[in-house]
């Protein structure tokens, strides 16, 4: 590998400890990493050509096996080796919206009728993004394997020591990892892909108050810390206020929200460790990873096509800001072709590091509000896939939702549904909100045909109106 710490691979063959012989999944991960190590240095034109060939295979599969795309895609696309013709036809394909996914999902019209051999089983998740529109997404086992490969690439790029302790503050399931001690696992789990021997993983619920989070972090004293920028910023504030910080921390990993330059600087100064950014979504996977040598992001072109488009739908040039449209290359279970994920980003110039992967200077507008408590604390109102699944089950026909904190002890649950929820369904929604955010909250339900946009023209799934 390219300038990385030593790795201890896990052998799956009894009687063979070294050199390690991985199981089939581990061997597939090694094959992907072997190719990633080389493809990242290809010229941009070669990366684009290879991506077009995979896009052609994805479109062919979607046209043949996915009812939604059969009625939407052209009968044929130009040869992917004819770059100009293929790109012109690609730009003519319609943009897929979140609302269309919901409408198609009602009849499972976006699901492939079958998967090619080697792609494994269907896996279901729910995602909200920052739009407040719950989306049921289906992915394949192969797609999850590729997710693991990009997780490992991120660790390898940033030369992380797999023998260290990884601390994670991102679980939002009530009671799943209660403070003060949280949970402990013997390895990094999916982060090691079952291929690489790692140190322990320690985790904490995001609903833990910041002072307790810092106390937990000091006791665990990890090598690496992964969480959301808003949580990391509050930890930094608490660390600065108390004059205490972990002693072994080598790097902080920021996920799920926009990482602003001032937030990065605050975290690095308070916690005494550099910050690396990850840009991903549940339904589309890894979109971009921070360059090992620069603060901007590299699009993960081996796994996804990322387009940044201006108001006219044209690709943005370096320095321009536009909407982010993505196409995961390998999720044949539920192909998302030119999917508008609701984010904006700024395109960057080619990176001085020499990698041919496209550059995003920054991702814009993914910040959510914080839940405020009577004691003055703020907590991150994150919704897990299981949380969203429970809300969808409680309110059949849910199209969109928003939680509005009107006062320190009062929430309004705004629901956009196909039909007015019954009394029992509204009661179930209220129970869901109180179970998620706190039993002391008074919760009311407001039913609308569409959740209104913010002043900035965006949807927010959690809005705090407390002064």
FENJOHU-V495428 format. One record per residue. D_LAST is the distance of its C-alpha to the last C-alpha in whole Angstrom. Layout:
d_last
D_LAST
D_LAST
This chain:
d_last
52
51
50
48
49
51
51
52
53
53
57
57
61
62
65
63
61
61
61
58
59
56
55
55
51
52
54
52
50
52
53
50
49
53
52
49
50
52
50
48
50
52
51
49
52
53
50
49
52
52
49
50
53
50
49
52
52
49
49
53
52
49
51
54
52
48
48
45
47
50
49
47
49
52
55
56
54
56
58
55
57
57
54
54
54
52
49
50
50
47
45
46
45
42
38
37
34
32
32
36
36
34
37
40
39
39
43
43
44
43
44
48
51
52
51
54
56
54
50
50
48
45
42
39
35
32
29
26
25
22
23
22
26
28
31
34
36
40
41
45
46
47
44
42
45
44
41
42
44
41
39
43
43
39
41
44
42
40
43
42
44
44
45
42
39
36
33
31
27
26
27
25
27
26
29
31
30
29
28
30
32
32
35
38
40
43
43
40
41
41
40
44
45
47
49
48
48
45
44
41
38
35
32
29
26
23
21
22
20
20
22
25
25
26
29
30
30
32
34
35
36
36
38
35
31
30
26
23
22
19
20
23
20
19
22
23
20
22
25
25
23
26
29
30
31
33
37
38
35
37
34
31
31
28
27
25
23
23
24
23
26
23
22
26
27
24
25
29
29
27
29
32
33
33
31
32
31
32
31
32
31
32
34
35
36
36
35
35
36
35
39
40
41
38
34
34
35
38
38
40
43
45
43
41
41
38
38
35
36
35
35
38
39
41
40
38
40
39
36
35
31
32
31
32
35
37
40
41
44
45
44
46
45
42
43
40
41
39
36
33
30
27
27
28
30
32
36
37
41
43
43
45
45
48
46
47
44
41
38
35
33
30
28
25
21
21
18
16
12
12
12
10
12
12
14
11
13
13
16
17
17
21
23
27
30
31
27
28
31
30
28
31
33
31
30
34
33
30
29
26
22
19
16
13
11
9
9
10
13
13
14
16
19
20
24
26
30
33
34
32
31
33
32
33
31
28
28
29
26
24
26
25
21
22
24
22
19
20
22
20
17
18
19
20
22
22
25
25
28
26
22
20
20
17
17
19
21
21
20
18
18
15
12
8
6
4
0
